């Protein structure tokens, strides 16, 4: 019985930790917010996301994240439910 309670407690802790991830807008969020919200994305990759966004403009699709070194399709797929994108204005400003 004691072992069953330990396993149950462990499962509940893991579920609670997993649900802490919140959706994040990769077009507006800070590197810190991105790193906190996306599984498998630490500060180094999160900074690379912000740098890529600053150099190339807003992301139009979540799978564009694979253009960043160290982020593959599996990482994107794992995080799809937490990746948000603001509407991208395709008109250029004069």
Residue, then its C-alpha position, 0 to 999 in steps of 0.5 A: x500500500x505504501x508503495x502504491x501511494x508513492x507511485x501515485x504521488x509521483x504520477x501526480x507531481x509529474x502531471x502537475x509539472x507538465x501542466x505548468x507550461x503555459x502557451x507562449x506567443x513566439x512573436x512577442x515573448x521574451x526569451x525567459x518566457x519562451x524558455x519557461x513555456x516550451x519543453x526542450x527549449x532552454x535559455x540558449x535556444x530561447x535567445x536564438x528564437x528571439x534573435x531569429x525573430x528580430x533578424x527575420x521578422x515574425x514567425x508565420x508558422x510554428x514549424x519555422x522554429x526548425x530554422x533555429x539551430x538545435x530545434x527540430x521537428x520533434x521539439x516543435x511537435x511536442x510544443x504545438x499546444x503551447x506555441x501561439x503566433x500573433x497575426x502577422x501583417x504582410x504589408x510593408x510599412x513605407 
